[in-house]
Amino acid sequence: MTHIIMEPCIGVKDISCVDVCPVDCIYGKDEDWDMLYIHPEECIDCGLCVDACPVLAIAPEEEVPDKWREFIAKNYEHFGLTAP
């Protein structure tokens, strides 16, 4: 499984999660996007980004709260993939 970045990330400037990712699968640091995205095929499910996130915007895919389930599809679609 992968981790998903959710709504609380929108507009956040602290991107500590990018710096701790051992496989560099979090994208958007140098882009003009409103939030960051985790590439689901590159994520190794280590969870380091969860602890580094200052706004609690990252969760394992299977733990994404119902109110933010739409971000699972948004994340996959951002990379041209079909959400599970």
FIKOLZA-1660 file (N, C-alpha, C; in steps of 0.1 Angstrom, whole numbers, plus 5000, padded with zeros to 4 digits):
% residues 84
   i   px   py   pz ch aa at
   1 5008 4988 5000  A  M  N
   1 5000 5000 5000  A  M CA
   1 5009 5013 5000  A  M  C
   2 5002 5023 4998  A  T  N
   2 5009 5036 4997  A  T CA
   2 5003 5045 5008  A  T  C
   3 5009 5057 5010  A  H  N
   3 5004 5067 5019  A  H CA
   3 4998 5078 5010  A  H  C
   4 4988 5085 5016  A  I  N
   4 4981 5095 5009  A  I CA
   4 4982 5108 5016  A  I  C
   5 4984 5119 5008  A  I  N
   5 4984 5132 5014  A  I CA
   5 4970 5138 5012  A  I  C
   6 4965 5143 5023  A  M  N
   6 4951 5148 5023  A  M CA
   6 4949 5163 5024  A  M  C
   7 4937 5167 5025  A  E  N
   7 4933 5181 5025  A  E CA
   7 4941 5190 5034  A  E  C
   8 4945 5186 5046  A  P  N
   8 4952 5196 5055  A  P CA
   8 4965 5201 5049  A  P  C
   9 4970 5194 5038  A  C  N
   9 4983 5198 5032  A  C CA
   9 4981 5210 5023  A  C  C
  10 4969 5213 5018  A  I  N
  10 4967 5224 5009  A  I CA
  10 4971 5237 5015  A  I  C
  11 4981 5243 5008  A  G  N
  11 4986 5256 5011  A  G CA
  11 4997 5256 5022  A  G  C
  12 5001 5244 5027  A  V  N
  12 5011 5243 5037  A  V CA
  12 5025 5245 5031  A  V  C
  13 5033 5253 5037  A  K  N
  13 5046 5256 5032  A  K CA
  13 5057 5247 5038  A  K  C
  14 5055 5241 5050  A  D  N
  14 5064 5233 5057  A  D CA
  14 5064 5219 5050  A  D  C
  15 5074 5216 5043  A  I  N
  15 5074 5203 5035  A  I CA
  15 5084 5193 5041  A  I  C
  16 5084 5192 5054  A  S  N
  16 5093 5183 5061  A  S CA
  16 5092 5169 5056  A  S  C
  17 5080 5165 5052  A  C  N
  17 5078 5151 5047  A  C CA
  17 5087 5148 5035  A  C  C
  18 5089 5157 5027  A  V  N
  18 5098 5155 5015  A  V CA
  18 5112 5152 5019  A  V  C
  19 5117 5159 5029  A  D  N
  19 5131 5157 5034  A  D CA
  19 5133 5144 5040  A  D  C
  20 5123 5137 5046  A  V  N
  20 5126 5125 5053  A  V CA
  20 5123 5112 5044  A  V  C
  21 5117 5114 5033  A  C  N
  21 5113 5103 5024  A  C CA
  21 5126 5096 5018  A  C  C
  22 5128 5084 5022  A  P  N
  22 5141 5077 5017  A  P CA
  22 5141 5074 5002  A  P  C
  23 5129 5074 4996  A  V  N
  23 5129 5070 4981  A  V CA
  23 5124 5082 4973  A  V  C
  24 5123 5094 4978  A  D  N
  24 5119 5106 4971  A  D CA
  24 5107 5104 4962  A  D  C
  25 5096 5099 4969  A  C  N
  25 5084 5097 4961  A  C CA
  25 5073 5107 4964  A  C  C
  26 5077 5118 4971  A  I  N
  26 5068 5129 4974  A  I CA
  26 5071 5140 4965  A  I  C
  27 5061 5144 4957  A  Y  N
  27 5064 5154 4946  A  Y CA
  27 5056 5167 4949  A  Y  C
  28 5061 5178 4943  A  G  N
  28 5055 5190 4944  A  G CA
  28 5063 5201 4951  A  G  C
  29 5074 5197 4956  A  K  N
  29 5083 5207 4963  A  K CA
  29 5087 5218 4954  A  K  C
  30 5090 5216 4942  A  D  N
  30 5095 5226 4933  A  D CA
  30 5084 5229 4922  A  D  C
  31 5072 5226 4925  A  E  N
  31 5061 5228 4916  A  E CA
  31 5052 5239 4921  A  E  C
  32 5044 5244 4913  A  D  N
  32 5034 5254 4917  A  D CA
  32 5020 5247 4919  A  D  C
  33 5020 5237 4927  A  W  N
  33 5008 5229 4930  A  W CA
  33 5003 5234 4944  A  W  C
  34 4990 5232 4946  A  D  N
  34 4985 5236 4959  A  D CA
  34 4988 5227 4970  A  D  C
  35 4993 5215 4967  A  M  N
  35 4997 5205 4978  A  M CA
  35 5007 5195 4972  A  M  C
  36 5012 5186 4980  A  L  N
  36 5022 5176 4976  A  L CA
  36 5014 5163 4973  A  L  C
  37 5021 5154 4966  A  Y  N
  37 5015 5141 4962  A  Y CA
  37 5025 5130 4964  A  Y  C
  38 5021 5119 4968  A  I  N
  38 5029 5107 4970  A  I CA
  38 5027 5098 4958  A  I  C
  39 5037 5094 4951  A  H  N
  39 5036 5085 4939  A  H CA
  39 5033 5071 4945  A  H  C
  40 5021 5065 4942  A  P  N
  40 5018 5052 4948  A  P CA
  40 5026 5040 4944  A  P  C
  41 5032 5041 4933  A  E  N
  41 5041 5030 4928  A  E CA
  41 5055 5031 4933  A  E  C
  42 5059 5042 4939  A  E  N
  42 5072 5044 4944  A  E CA
  42 5073 5044 4959  A  E  C
  43 5062 5046 4966  A  C  N
  43 5061 5046 4980  A  C CA
  43 5064 5032 4986  A  C  C
  44 5073 5032 4996  A  I  N
  44 5077 5019 5002  A  I CA
  44 5069 5016 5015  A  I  C
  45 5060 5025 5018  A  D  N
  45 5051 5024 5030  A  D CA
  45 5059 5024 5043  A  D  C
  46 5070 5032 5044  A  C  N
  46 5078 5033 5056  A  C CA
  46 5072 5041 5067  A  C  C
  47 5064 5051 5063  A  G  N
  47 5057 5059 5073  A  G CA
  47 5064 5071 5079  A  G  C
  48 5077 5073 5074  A  L  N
  48 5084 5084 5080  A  L CA
  48 5078 5097 5077  A  L  C
  49 5071 5099 5066  A  C  N
  49 5064 5111 5062  A  C CA
  49 5053 5114 5072  A  C  C
  50 5046 5104 5077  A  V  N
  50 5035 5106 5087  A  V CA
  50 5040 5114 5099  A  V  C
  51 5051 5110 5105  A  D  N
  51 5056 5116 5117  A  D CA
  51 5062 5130 5114  A  D  C
  52 5067 5132 5102  A  A  N
  52 5073 5145 5098  A  A CA
  52 5062 5156 5094  A  A  C
  53 5050 5152 5091  A  C  N
  53 5040 5161 5086  A  C CA
  53 5035 5170 5098  A  C  C
  54 5037 5183 5096  A  P  N
  54 5033 5192 5107  A  P CA
  54 5018 5194 5109  A  P  C
  55 5010 5190 5098  A  V  N
  55 4996 5192 5099  A  V CA
  55 4987 5179 5098  A  V  C
  56 4994 5168 5101  A  L  N
  56 4987 5155 5101  A  L CA
  56 4979 5153 5088  A  L  C
  57 4985 5155 5077  A  A  N
  57 4979 5154 5064  A  A CA
  57 4982 5141 5057  A  A  C
  58 4990 5132 5063  A  I  N
  58 4994 5120 5056  A  I CA
  58 4989 5108 5064  A  I  C
  59 4984 5098 5057  A  A  N
  59 4980 5085 5063  A  A CA
  59 4981 5074 5054  A  A  C
  60 4983 5062 5059  A  P  N
  60 4983 5050 5050  A  P CA
  60 4969 5050 5043  A  P  C
  61 4970 5045 5031  A  E  N
  61 4958 5045 5022  A  E CA
  61 4946 5039 5029  A  E  C
  62 4948 5028 5036  A  E  N
  62 4937 5021 5043  A  E CA
  62 4932 5028 5055  A  E  C
  63 4939 5039 5060  A  E  N
  63 4934 5046 5072  A  E CA
  63 4930 5060 5069  A  E  C
  64 4928 5064 5056  A  V  N
  64 4923 5077 5052  A  V CA
  64 4909 5078 5057  A  V  C
  65 4906 5089 5065  A  P  N
  65 4893 5091 5070  A  P CA
  65 4882 5093 5059  A  P  C
  66 4870 5089 5062  A  D  N
  66 4860 5090 5052  A  D CA
  66 4858 5103 5046  A  D  C
  67 4860 5114 5054  A  K  N
  67 4858 5127 5049  A  K CA
  67 4869 5132 5039  A  K  C
  68 4880 5124 5038  A  W  N
  68 4890 5127 5028  A  W CA
  68 4893 5116 5019  A  W  C
  69 4884 5106 5017  A  R  N
  69 4886 5095 5008  A  R CA
  69 4888 5099 4994  A  R  C
  70 4883 5111 4990  A  E  N
  70 4884 5116 4976  A  E CA
  70 4899 5118 4973  A  E  C
  71 4907 5120 4983  A  F  N
  71 4921 5123 4980  A  F CA
  71 4929 5110 4976  A  F  C
  72 4923 5099 4978  A  I  N
  72 4930 5087 4974  A  I CA
  72 4930 5087 4958  A  I  C
  73 4918 5089 4952  A  A  N
  73 4917 5090 4938  A  A CA
  73 4925 5102 4932  A  A  C
  74 4924 5113 4939  A  K  N
  74 4932 5125 4934  A  K CA
  74 4947 5122 4934  A  K  C
  75 4952 5115 4944  A  N  N
  75 4966 5111 4944  A  N CA
  75 4970 5102 4932  A  N  C
  76 4962 5091 4930  A  Y  N
  76 4965 5082 4920  A  Y CA
  76 4964 5089 4906  A  Y  C
  77 4953 5097 4904  A  E  N
  77 4951 5103 4891  A  E CA
  77 4961 5114 4888  A  E  C
  78 4967 5120 4898  A  H  N
  78 4977 5130 4896  A  H CA
  78 4989 5123 4888  A  H  C
  79 4991 5111 4890  A  F  N
  79 5002 5104 4884  A  F CA
  79 4998 5095 4872  A  F  C
  80 4985 5097 4867  A  G  N
  80 4980 5090 4856  A  G CA
  80 4976 5076 4859  A  G  C
  81 4974 5073 4871  A  L  N
  81 4971 5059 4875  A  L CA
  81 4956 5058 4879  A  L  C
  82 4951 5046 4879  A  T  N
  82 4937 5043 4883  A  T CA
  82 4937 5040 4898  A  T  C
  83 4929 5046 4906  A  A  N
  83 4928 5043 4920  A  A CA
  83 4922 5029 4922  A  A  C
  84 4926 5023 4933  A  P  N
  84 4921 5009 4936  A  P CA
  84 4906 5010 4939  A  P  C
% end
